[in-house]
Every structure is written in structure tokens, then in C-alpha cells.
Amino acid sequence: MPYTLLRVTEAGVVLLDYHMRRLKLEDDSLAREAFFRFARDPLPGIWAVWTDPACGIRIELRPASRLREGMPTRTVSSPVLDRPGQFAKTSSPSIYDSVRQKDVATLLTSADGLEILEACCASVIGWDGEGIVCVPHDRPRVWSTAETAICGHLPVRESAIPTASNALLLVNAVKGTCAPAQGGAFPSQVRQTIEALFANLTKRSNS
């Protein structure tokens, strides 16, 4: 059952079009109509949304993001290394629960520990001194609405992000951007550009 976690502001649903892709609404007219009704005049907050064969969609209000500015990081081998490429987000309970730790951003790495693939509850992008670096698309990780929006609208380069990098940014649709303690060298002006992009991609359904 397709699932997403989204944030609603006074302007609408952050990254609306990307959540529609994640929910695969083109395949389910009942879910599409129900989601459009929700997104036409949604209440601000963080919402979990599932497609539902009986009523189109199911929604639940959720607490604030677990991500915090400047939070410490730790590295753990990714629990999904056996999966090929990107895959659909799933709700808790999930395999990611086993690598989450309160008040710490767990960076999930390749088997050799040399590259970051994602974080326990966000995608990870880097900075190489000249531009934004995104994890290569064939690496195993959750398909990210935020990362996909960045790749679709800003100049990026796909390359391995070293575990030792100090220029990291955590990105997801709920928090937006979050700089962990390890990522302090990520340029603030580039981060502001990403936040502005997310704001521009925030809207209500007009259907």
C-alpha cells in the first residue's frame, strides 16, 4: 500500500507533486480523488498518508520531525544493502527502526563503510567545493521526494559521498533541510536555495 509522510504549511503541501508520484495516484482514481480533496484545503501539520482500497486514502497526524539542527551523527551499515537501487517508502514498523537512535542522525553506509547512502529518516546530499553532490541513483535507499525535487530543478552531480565528509545536508519533505554536526561546511547560501525551491514547490490541489 503506497505511503508517504508530508508537511502542510499555510501555503499548502510541501512538494505536492512528488508526494503524488510516491503515492502512485495515476494508478488509482479513488485514491487520486480522495488525495485531491485532502490537498485542496489541508490543515497545517505533519501527516502520514496511505492509499486505501476502501476509502481512497487514510491519513494520520504525526508529531514533529525527529531531525534537529546540529544533531550528532553516527555511521551504521545500511540495513537494505541487499536491495537493488531506490525503492518505495514504507511506514513504521520498518527495517529502519532498528538503526534509529533518539537525538542522533544515523548515517547509513555502504558495506565497506566508505560512502553514505542515506540517513535513517532523510536523504543526504553533499558539497564538493563546486556543486551539490547526490548519491548515485543505483545505490539502495528510499526514493526521496526531496532529493528528486533537488535533482530535477538544481544543478547536481551524482557521485559517492564519503563517510568522512564534513559538508553534508539532510533533506526530506517534512523537515526541509537539516545540517548535522558533521555537515557544517555545507554552504549556507546553497541551503537557502534548496529551501526556496521547496517553498516554490509547495501548493494546494486545484482539482
N, C-alpha and C positions, 0 to 999 in steps of 0.2 A: 504494500500500500504506500504510494508516494507520500513523502513527508518533507516539510520544511519548517524552519524557525525564522520568524521575521519580526521586524520592528516597524511600528507605526508611529509617525510623528503628526503634527498638525497639518503637514503638507501631504501626507498620505503614506503609502507603503514604500519603505526604502528598498530600492532595487526590484520594484514590482515585476517588471518583465522577466527578470531572471528567476524569481520565485515561480512564475507561471511555467517557465521551462522545466524547473525542477519537479513541479507537481504533474507535469505531462498532461496539461489541461486540453491540449489539442486532441487527445485520445478519449476524452470523457466529457460529453456535453453536459451531463448533470453536474459534475464537479466544476466545470468551467462556469456555468451559470451561477452556482452557489458561491464560488470564489469571487466572481464579479460583484455579486450583491454585497459580500463582506467588504471588498476593497473599494466600493463606491463611497462609503462613509464610515470608515473603521474607527474604533476608539483607540487613542494613543496607548501604547504599551508594547510588550513583547508577547507574541502569540505563536504557539505551536499549531500547525495546520496539517491535517491529513486528508487525503481523498477518502471518501466513504461510499461504498456501493449503495447504501440505503438512503442517504440524505445529501449526497454530493460531497460535502466536506465536513470535517469535525475540527473544532478549534478549542484551544485551551489557553488561558492567560498564564504566563510564566514570569518568574522573578527576574531581576536584573542580571546582566551578563556576569559571569564569573571572572572575566578579564579585568585587570586593574593596571593603570599606568605605572610603569616602573617595577612591575612584579618580577620576582626572581624566576629563573628558568632552571630546568634540569633536562637532561637528554636520556631518552629511552628508545630502544629499538622498536620500530613501528610494529604493532600487532597485526598488520594487514599486508605484510610483505609477500604473502602468497597470492595476492590478487593482482591481476593484470590491469594497470592503468587506473583511471578515475572511475568511481562508482557512486551510486546514489546514497544520499544521506539517510541514516536511519535514526529513529528516536531511541531514547534510553528505555529499557536496558540494552546496551550495545557493547561491543568488544572494546570501545574506547573508555568505558567506565573503569576498566582495570588499570589504565595508565593516568587517570586524572588524580591530582592531589590538590587539596584546598590551598588557595593563595599562591600557587606555583603554576607557571606555564610550562607544561611538559612538551618539549620539542621532540618529535618522533623522527627517527633517523633511519638511514639505510642499514643493512645488516652489518656492514663494516664500521658503522658509526661515523663515517666521514661526511655525509651530506644530510641536510634537513629536508624532510619530505612535507611535513605539515606540523601543526601543533595539535594538542589534544582536543581543542574546541575552536580552531581557527586555521585559516591558511597562513602561510608565511611567504613574504616577499623580501627580497634583499636589495642592496645598492652596491654596485661595483665601482663606484667613483665617477661613473659617467651616466648611468641609467638604471632603471628598475630591472631587477632580475626575478623571473618567475621559475618555479620548479618545472622541469621538463614534463610535457603532458603525458608521457608514458609511465611516470612514476606512480606507484599505488597510493591513492589517497582519495578522500571525499571530493566529489565535484563541488566546487565552491562558487556561489553566486557572486561574491565579492571579487575573487580572483578573476573570474570570467569577465566581469564588467571592466576591470582594470586592463586586462589583455585586449579587450575589444575597443577601448577608447584612448589608451595611452601607449606611447612607445615603450615596449618591453623587450627583453632578451631572455630566451629560455636557456637556463644553464643550472648546473648543480650549485646549491647554496651550501657553502662549507659550514660544518658544525661550529667552527671557531669564529665565524663572522660576528662582528660587533655592529653591523648595520642591518638590523632586521626590523620588520614591522609585521605584527599580527593583524590580519584583516578578516572580518566577517560581516554579515549583514546586520547583526544585532548591535555589536559594539562600534562598528565602523573600523577605525584603526586604533591600535594599541601598541605603544612602544615598551617592550620589556626591558628589564635592567640591562640585558646583554645587547640590546639593539640601539643604544644611544647615539650611534654615529649615522643613523638613517637621517637624511636631510629633512629639516622641518618644513621647508618650502614645498618639497615633493609630497610630503604627507598632507599638507594643506591642499594641494592639487587633487589628491585622491579623495579627501573629504568633500571637496567641492563637487567632484564627479558624482559621488554618492548622493549628494543633495540634489543635483540636477536630474538624477535617475529616480527620484522619489516622486510618486504621484498617486492619484486615485484612479480607480477604474471609471471609464466613461461609458461602459456598456451596460 
